[in-house]
Amino acid sequence: MKKMIIAFTSALTVITAIQSHAATLPQQPYLNLTTAQSLANVALKKCLSQGYNVSVAVVDASGLTRALIRADKAGPHTLESSRKKAFTASSMGRPTADFTNLIKNKPELAGLRDMDPNILILGGGLPIKVNGQKIGGIGVGGAPGGHLDQACAQAALDKVIGGK
């Protein structure tokens, strides 16, 4: 019985120490489903208001899809292009248009395109950051130009994330 009490007390001490340590760890921001859906909806509405039928994808920091929507008249290819743009922006931590310009100016970096089958080096993908920390990416595909896709993604970030 004495051994059981000692074992129980030791286990309780360890559990308390773990809980105490966990309570002192800083909380990491993450991309919740509500925010992902809001970002996708705002970007889609922005593009639709300008006459662009697009798809919008939002991925978390690990590149997993959290939200994916397609306008009624958007082409079927726009689903995959928006997802890949979101993945690229999230995994690389930079706007996808940056890589387009980088490869144009430094052709020896064209191998970036082949690093991962989910990477798409076209404008329209932006990282999602909160307090300077990357929590995901948003990608828009289907407008007649990557800069237009990116403008819709930026409008969503501005409205939903704002100064976070």
Secondary structure, 3 states (H helix, E strand, C coil): CHHHHHHHHHHHHHHHHHHHHHHHCCCCCCCCHHHHHHHHHHHHHHHHHCCCCCEEEEEECCCCEEEEEECCCCCCHHHHHHHHHHHHHHHHCCCHHHHHHHHHHCHHHHHHHHCCCCCCCCCCEEEEEECCEEEEEEEEECCCCHHHHHHHHHHHHHHHHCCC
